[in-house]
Amino acid sequence: MVMVRLPDGNEIEHCDGVTALDVIREIGPGLARAAVAAKLDGNVVDLTATLNGDSVNLQAITAADPAALPLMRHSCAHVMAEAICSLWPQTRLVYGPTVEDGFYYDIDLDHGLSPADFEQIEARMTQIVKEDRPFTRYELSRSEAMTRLESEGNPYKVDNAERAEGDSLSFYVTGARDSGCWEDLCRGPHVPSTARIGAFKIMRVAGAYWHGDASKAKLQRVYGTAWATKKDLNRYLHRLEEAKKRDHRKIGRELGLFAFDPLVGSGLVLWKPRGAVIRYTLEQFIRGELLRRGYQPVYTPQIGRLELYRKSGHFPYYKDSQYPPLFESDRARELNVLWELAWASNSDQAVPAEIELFDRLAVSHEDLRKAGYPAGEAVDARLKRIGSWLAQEDGYLLRPMNCPHHIQIYKSERRSYRDLPVRLAEFGTVYRYEQSGEVGGLTRVRGFTQDDAHIFCTPEQLHDEIAGCMDEARVGLGVVGLNDYRVRVGLRDETSSKWVGTAKNWELAQVAILEAVRASGMAYTEEVGEAAFYGPKVDFIVKDCIGREWQLGTVQVDYNLPERFELSYVGDDNAAHRPIMVHRAPFGSMERFIGILIEHFAGAFPLWLSPIQVTVCSVSEKSAGYALEVYKACRDGGLRMEYDTSDDRIGAKIRRATMMKVPYVLVIGEQEMSAQTVNVRTREGKQLGSCTLPEFLAACAAEIATHGETTSAEIGRGSAPSERQV
């Protein structure tokens, strides 16, 4: 017998081998009809999965459960693959996983699919769904499955099977087994039948390579999406259309905010004057907040010795996404490779590649030849020995992180407990050598600036410092109207080896960060495996105005880097103590944050953040003199201004300012000149009528104060660009 524990705490006893659906049906026929899968001890399984053992935890998954959507999309990928195979029988399938908002299937097919083919694929899919065929799972022994797959002549499926774990392999039939229906090698799980798949659509087709290797077979990747209802699908498609309109790359070009140039380099942003004003204004707001909260500004180099990053663990941990080091000599380059080999081996016995490289080095360097290479020495001792050889000549690295530099500033002075917390802040530019296919607009670049700060504090101060950092993020997001967000607490996956530091330090850090998050009152989720390599963290997952989620601000607790760098402060007991380090960046990357803001506002920034806040347009030459006076008065009043003195008609001038998404357009004609007023229009085309210039300036000042000048008198003032006439 097996004891089944339900989510409400009740327990039901069943015979071994009972299916999940049988148990759910006993709970209630309505729940059985609504269920699409089940959670068995936390793992999602088919409803046909059997229950065995002394006791299990079981939960029904209905179509309304978020866990149902990936299942339905996975099942829809099978239906799409069957539809393609039925239309083009020569198709060879590779694999078809789910992705965010949908799924794809890689296929090997001579016929190049195009949007013209989507309608007939969808029609065949609709037919399969209407047939309400069950998804039937069966298993074969590994040897039997491999024999069968090899006989089918599909090398991709053979490769998939060889990579799979276990003594048996599972297959899914879209129908009953031995019915001649379509089937595929698959781990599952799936919804009970094709009729449980909701609304779907083929989205696009793209090129792909087997295992992402350009030297291997070129494939076609067919993307689709599936949703529980037609209404959900239409809402998603509308969101995609809105996203296209709001694409920050398109708007950035149209508004002249930034540019990329292949001669400068992929993923390296050129901020144009209007975009620079947005960035400067945001930075001024952040600086005001930092000073108000007791941070101290610092500046550090954008390059540092490799030894600095070896000590911090960033090199070679992030080696694949870093720019290549600059070495002082060939010897330094080869010694660094030797250090990496020892680091990667993590063994007290040197690997053959280490010994071979050292022998090659020793031929040219007598000091190395005399020292010898103790192959049996502990790895830490080998790393220390190689480090001593590198001490005289090493390499340099474009910094991937700011924290090692801030650590050295902290370490440059003797610190007392009375000095703590020490809060060091910098708009620090860092560099990551992202793969060319991953670079895109402002959201994935190779050089970016973080609103970075690092806090060094005592254990007693840690809770308040984490709380303060979370409040900074809340205020920062609120000032730009991003108030719809959730908090994600990233914790260590104890089964992984990628973390550094002791288990005790991790436990202390995770307890501290969870206590602070709970005390904040913010809704949060805990996600194992999402921690930084040196400590747990809090991420702010922000939802924009069309419902997309973005990861922005972050707060990280770190016990490990202070140990690596042997940081200390003198406590009230006159003894040395180790500080705790908090990493925080409320906006994260300024480039990415501004890219998200461009799309959130669709380029129509609030007044305080707009690069040009007001455009003055004269109706004719007769009113041009007064229009110039208005322009100068607004500029002197602290507004960022533009003055259109072109010979175009007033309609063209207004349209041009509107297209540039300038919040207010002041139309100046003879009537306004005579009455000493301004005629105010908005970028949305609304005519606000006439008012005096002092009234307009007062209204702008009030609007700016409402939208972001509550903490910094600098925002929107004193940062006007140089005069520019259109």
N, C-alpha and C positions, 0 to 999 in steps of 0.2 A: 504493500500500500504506500501511497505518497500523500503527504499532508500539503495541501495547497493554501498558501496565505494570500489573502486578497488585500487591496489597498486600504479598505476600511478596517482592517485588523481581524476580520473573521477568518476562520480556518475551515476548510472542507476536506474530508478524506476521500480519496479516489483510488481505484486500482492502478497499478503501474501500467503505462502504455496508453493512458487516457489522453485524448488530444486536447489542445488548448480550446478549440471550439466546443468540445463536449462540456468542458468545465464552464465556459462562458454561457452556453445554452442553458445549463442548470441554474445559473444565476438569474437569467431572464431571457425570454425569447426576443424581446425588443433589442436588448444589448447584443445578442447573437446576430441579429439582422444588421445592426449598425457597425459591427466590428469588421475591420479589414486586416488586422494582424493582432499580435499580442506581445507583451514584454514578459520574458521568462528570466527571472533573476537579473533584470536590468537589460537583457539583450532582446532586440526585436526579432521575432520569429514568425513563420507562417502560422495560420490558424490550424493547419494540419500537424504541427509539431507535437510530438508526444512528450508526456511528462513522466519522469522516472526519478528514483532516489527517495530519500527519507522525507525531504520537504523542499518546496520551491515557492518562490514568490511569483504571482501571476497578475497581470493587469491587461485589460482589453484596450486595444487602440481602435478608436472610431475615426471616421473621415474628418471629424472636427479637430482631432488631435494633431498638433504640428508634426509629430513623427509619422503621420500617414502620408504627407505630401511627398517625401523622398521615395517611399515605397511605390506610390502611384506613378511617379515619374520613371522609376526603374522599370516598372511593368510596361509603361508606355514606350520606353526605349525598345523593349522586346517586340511590341506590336509594330513599331516603325521599321525595325529590322526585318520582320516577317514581310511587311508590305513591300519593302524594297526588293527583297529576295524573290517575291512572287512576280514582281514586274520585270526584274532583271535577274534571271536565274543564275547567271554567271557570277553574281556577287559573292565575294569572300568576306566574311565578317571578321573583325579584329576584336574590339571590345566596346562596350557602351555604358559608361558610368553616369551617375547623376552629377550635376553641378549646381551652383547657385541659380535658382529660378528655372531650372530645367534639366536637360540631359543631352548627351550626344552619342552617336555611334560612329566609330571609325570603320570604313569599308574600303575594300580593294575592288574597284569596278572600272572597266575601260570606258564606259559611258560617263561623260562628265555631267554630273547632276547640276541643274540650275533652277532658279525659282519657277521656271516654266513647268518643271516636273513636280512641284510641290502639291499641286491640286490633285493629281492622280494618286500620289502617295497618301495624302490625307483621306481621299475617298476610299482607298483600300483599307486604311486604318479604321475608318468609321465602320466599314462592313465587319471587320474583325471584332470590334468592340460590341456591335449589335449582336453578334453570334453568341455572346456571353459564354465564352469558353473558359474552363477553369485553368489556372496555372498549377500544373501538377509536377511535383518534385520527385525525382528518384535518384538513387546513388549507385555507382559502380565501383568496384575495386580499382585502385590506381592502374594496375596492369591491364585490366579489361578496358578501362576508359581510354588509356593511351593507345591500345591496339585499335580501338574503334576510331579515335580521332585521326590517327595516322592513315587509316584506310580511306578516310574522307578527303585526304589530300589538302587540308587547310593548314599551312604552317603556322599561321597566327594562333589558331586554337591549340595546336600542339604546344606552342611556346607558352601560352597562358596556363595550360595544364601543368607543364613542367615547373612553372613558377609557383603554383598553388601548393599549399601545405596539406599534410594529412595522408592517410592510407587509402582514402576513397575520394572520389570526385562527384559533385552533384550536377544534375542537368534539370532544366525546366522545360516542360512541354506546354505549349499554349493549346491545351485540350487534354484529352485522356491519353495515358501512356499506351503505346502500340496502336494508336488511332491513325497514325500517318500524319498527324499535325506537326506543325513547325516546332523545333526545339533548339535549345542552345545550352552550352556549358555555362553554368552560372552558380554563384554561391547563394543567391537570393538575399532576403526573402521577397515575396511578392504579395500583391492584393489577391483575394480569393479567385477572382475571375476578371475577364476583360471588361465586363459591364461595369465594374467598379472604378474604371478609369474615367475621370471627369472630362473637362474640355481641354483640347490640345491644339497645337499648331506647330508646323515646321517653320523654323525661323530663318535659317541660312545654311549655306554649305561653305566650307573653307578647306584649304589644304592642310595636311598634317603628315608627319613622318612616323614610321614604326618606332616606338620607344623614344620619339623626339629626336632621332638621329638622322641628320640630313643625308648621310651616306647610305641609308637603308631605303626600303620601298616607300614611294610617295603614296599617300592615302587621301581619301576624301572624308572629311569630318562633317557629318550632318547633325545640326543642332535643332532641338525642339524644346517646347515648353508644355507643361500640363498643369492644370489647376482643378480644384475641386468642383467649381461651377463655371458656367459660361460667363457669369457676371465677374468672377474673380479673374478670368482670362482677359476679358475686355478691360478691366481696371489695370491689369499689368501692361497690356498693349498700349493703353493710353499713357501710362507712366513712361514707357519707352519713347513714345512720341514726344512727350514733354522733355525727357532727358536729351533727345536729339536737339530740340530747340534751345536747351539750356547748356549744351556742350561748351565747357569753358574754353576749349581750344578755338572754337568758332567765334564765340563772343569776345575772347581775348584779342583775336585778329581784328574784328569789327570795331572794337573800342580802342584799339591801339594800346593794350595793357602790357603785353610782353611778346617776345619773339624767340624763336630758336633758329640757329644758323649752323648748317653743316660744317662750315669752316671753323666755328667755335667748338662744336662737338655736340653729339647727341646727348640729350638730357641735361644740358647746361643752359640755364635760363638767362635771357637778356631782358632785364626789367626796363620797359620804356617809361617815360615820365609819368603818364597817367597811372600805370600799374605801380610805379614806385611810390606815388602819393598814397595809394591804398595801403601798401605795405608799411610805409613810414608812419601813417596814422595809427595802424594797429600796434606797431612797435612802441609808439609814444604812449598809447593806453597801457600796454603791458609794463613799460618802464615806470609809469606813474603808480601802478598797483604794486610793483616790486619795492619801490622806495617806501611806499606807505606801509608795507608789511615788513620792513626791516632787512631787505636784501641789499647786498653790496655788489655793485657792478665790477666786472673784471673783463680783461681782454687777454686772449691767449693765442699762440700761433696756430696756423692751420696745417702744420706739419710737425712731426716729432720723431724721435729716434724709435727704431723698432723695439729696442729694449723696453721702452715705456709701455708699448702695447703688448709685448710679451708678458710683462709683469702684470698688466691688468687682465690679460686673458683674451683681449680682443683679437690679437694676432697669435697664432693663426686661426683662432676660432671662426672668424669671419673672412678668412682668406679668399674664399670664392667670390665674395662680393666687394673686395677691396681693390683699389688701384695697385698695380705692381709697385713694390718697394724700389727706392733709389739707393743703390749700394755704393759705398765709398771705394770699393775695390772688388776685383774678382774673388779674392780670398774671402772677403766679408760675405759675398753672395753665397759661396760654397759652404762656408761655416754656418750660415743661416739655414741652408738646406739640411746640413747635418743636424742642427738643433731641431728642425721640424721632424726629421726622421726619428730622432730619439723621443720627441714629444708624442708622436703618433704611435710609436711602438708600445709606450707605457709598460715596458718590461725591464726587468733587472738583467736581462741578457740582450746585448746589442744585436739587432737584426743584421743579416749579411750586408744589406745595402749601406748601413752605417759604416761598417768596417771597410767596405770597398771604397766608399767616398773618402774616409779618413786616410787610407793608404795613398789614394791619389793626391790628396792635399799634402801629405807628409813628404812626398817626393820633392816638392818645391819649397817647403818651409821647414827649416831646420828645427825651430822651436817646437813645432808639432811632432816632428820625428823623435826628438829627445823625450817629449812628454809621453808619447805613446797613447794608445786608446784602450783603456781598461774595459774590455767587452763585458766583463761580469759585474761591473759597477752598477749600483742602483740607478734607476732612471733619473731621480732628482739630482744625484751627484753628477751624472753625465751632463745633464742640462746646465748645472752650475759651472762645470769645467768648461763647457763650450762657451757659456756666457762670459767667462773670464777671458777667453781668447777674443771674443767679440768686443770686449770693453774698449780696446784701442781703436778699433775700426768696425763700424756697423753699417746699418742702412737707415733710411728715413721713409716715413709713410705719410701720405695725405691722411689726416686724421679721420677715422671712421666714427669716433665718439669724442665728446668734450670732457667726459668725466675724469680721465687720467690727468688732464691738464689742471682741472680744478683741485684734484687731490694734491698735486704738487704745490699749488698755492697754499692750501691748508697746511701742508707739511713744512712750508718755508719759515714758519714762525712757531715758537713755543706757545702752546695753548693751555689755558686754565679752564676749569669748569665754569668759571665766571664769564668767560668769553663765549661760551656756547649758548644757544645754537649759532653756528657760523653759517650764513646763507650767502652763497656766491652765485651770481647770475650773469649770463652772457648770451647775446644773440650769436651763437657759434655756428659757423658754416662747416659742415662735414661732407665727406665724399664716399659714395658707394658705387662700385663699378657694376651696375645692374646690367643684365643681359639685354642686348639690343631689342629683342622682342618683348621685353618687359617694360621698356621705357615708354611713357605716354603722357603728354601734356605736363601739367604741373603736379599731377597726383603721383607720378613715379618718375623721379629725376635722378641724376647722378651727383648733383651737388645741391645741398639744401641747408637752410638755416633753421636751427631749432631755438625756440624761446626757452632756453635750457637754464636750469639752476640745480645746484646741489647743496644739500643741507647736511651739516655735521652736528650731531646732537648727542645728548646723554640718553640712556634708556628711559629715564623719567620724563624726558621731553618728547619722546618719540610719538606718543599718541596725539599730542597737540599739534605737532608738526605735520603729521599725516592729515589730520583734520583741516589744518590751514591750507595745505596743498589742494585738498578736495574742494575747499571753498573757493580757492583761486580759479580752479577749472569751472566751477559753477558760475561764478561771476563773469569769467571770460566768455563762456558760451552764451550766457544770458544777454550780454551787451550787444551781441550780433543776432539775437533772436532765435538762437538754437536751443530751445528749451525742452525739446522732446528727445530725451536720451535715457539710456540705461547704463548701469555700472556693472562692469565685468571684473571679477576678482580672479586673476590668473595665478594658479597654484602649481606646485611642482608635481610632476608625474614620477613617483618614487621608483617606477620600473625602468625609467630611462637613465642613461649614463651621461646625458649632456649637461648636467648641472654641476656647478663648482661649489665648494664649501662643505661644511660639516652638517650632518642631519640636525644637530642641536641648533645651529644658527638658523637653519631653514625653519625649524619649528617656531623659534622665537619671532622671526620675521613674519611668518604667516599668521600667528596668533595676534601680533600687533596690528597688522593691516586689516584683519577681519574685525577686530574690536573697534577700530576707527570707522570702518565702513558701516557697521551696525549702529554705532552711535550717531552717525550722520543722518540717519533716517531715510536715506536714499534706497530705492529698490535695487537689488543687486542679484547677480548670479555668480556661482563659483564654478570655474572651469579648470579642471586638472590638465596640466600640460601647457598652459598658456603663460607661465611665468617667464621672466627674463632669465638668462643662464646663471645670473648671480643672485636673484632674489625674486620674491613674489611681487605682483604689481596690480594696480587698479587702472583699468582703461575705461574711458568714456565713449560709449557707442552711441553716436548721434544720428537721429533721423531727420532728414531734410524735408522741405515742404512738399515733395512728391513721394515721400515714403521710403527713400533709399537710406540705408544705414552706412555710416562711416565711423571708423575708429580714429578718435582725435586725441584729446589730452590723456596723459598717463602719469601715474605716481608709482614709484618703485622703492621698496625697502631693501637695503643692502647691508648685510653684516660681513660680506666676504671681501669686497675690495679694501675696506679698512684693515683687514688682516693681511691681505696680500702686500699692502704698502706699509704695514706696520705703523699705522696712524695712532696717535695717542693724545691725551690731555691729562693735566694734573688735576686730580680730584680734591675734594675738601679734606681727604685724609692724607694729602701730600704724596699720594702714590699715583703711578701711571695707570690710566684706564683707556679702553678702546672706544672711540666714538662709533655711532651708527650713522650710516649714510642714507639719505633720501634723495632719489633722482626725481625730478618733476619737470614737465613741459605741458602746460595747460592747452596750448594750441598745437603742439607737436611740431611738424615741419611747417614753416610759414608758407612755403610754396604750395604744399598740399592743402593747407587750410584756406588759402586765398582761392585756389582752384575750386574747392567745395563751396566757398561763399559766392563765387561768380555764378555757379549753377543754382545755388539756393535762391539767390536774388534775381537770377536770369539777367545779370548785369545791371539791374536797376538797384543800386546800392542805396541804403538810407542816406539822408542828407549829410550826416556827420562823417560818413565814410566815402562818399562819392568823390572821385578825383577832380571833377569840375562840378561845383555845386550850383552855379547860376551862369546862364548865358544871357548877355544883353544884346538885343537885336534892334537896330534903328530901322524905321520904316522908310526913311528917305534921307537925303543929304541935309535937308533942313533941320531934322531932329538929331543929326549925328553928334553935334556938339554937346547937347544935353545928355545923350546916351553915353558919351565918354565920361561926363561928370558922374553919372549913375554908376558906371563901371568902377571908377576910381573910388567912389564913396563906399561901395560894397567891398572892394578889395581892401581898403583901409579898415573896414569894419571886421576883417578877419575871414571873409568868405573867399573860396577858391573860384576865380572868375574866368570867363572867356567873353570876348567882345567881337561880335560878327559885324565887320564894317564892309562886307562885300557888296557888290552892285546887284546881287540877286534880289528878287522880290521877297517880301516879308514871309510869304508862305514857304518858300524854299529854305529860308533861314530857320524858321521854326521847325520845319521837318528835319533839317540837318541836326539841330540840337536835340530833337526828340529821338532821332535814330542813335545818337550818342548817349542816350539815357540820362541826360542832364536833368536833375530834379525840377528846377524852375527856369522858365524862360521869361525874361522881362522884355516886353514889347514897348518900344519908345517911339511915339509918333508926335505930330505937332500938338495934338490934344493933350497928351501927357506932358509935353514940354510946357504948354501954357498953364496947366494946372499944377505943375511941379509934382507929378505923381508917377507911378509905374504901373503898367498893366501886366498882371501875373498870370502865367499859364503853367500847367504841370506837364510832365513828360507823358502822362496818360491822355493828354488832350483836353483836360478840364480847364475851363477859364474861371479863374478866381476873382477877376475884376480888378479894379484900380484901388490903390492905396498909396499913402505917402511913403517915401523912402525910409524914414525912421520906423514906421509901422512894419514894413517888410523886414528890416534888419532885426527888429525885436522878435518878430515871429520866427525867423530863422534861428536866432539865438536860443529861443525857447525849445524849438524842435531839436536842435543839436544837443542841448542839455538833457532833454528827455531820452535821447537815443544813445547816450554814451559819454556825456561830459560830467557825469556825476562824480567821477573820481579823478579826472585829469583835465585841468583847464587848458591843456595844450591841444586837445582834440578839436580839429576843425579850425584852429587859429594859428596864425604865425607860420603856416606851412604852404602858403600859396605858391604855385609854380610861377615861373617867369611869365611876364605878359606875352600873350600870343594872340595875334589877330588872324582870323580865318580868311 
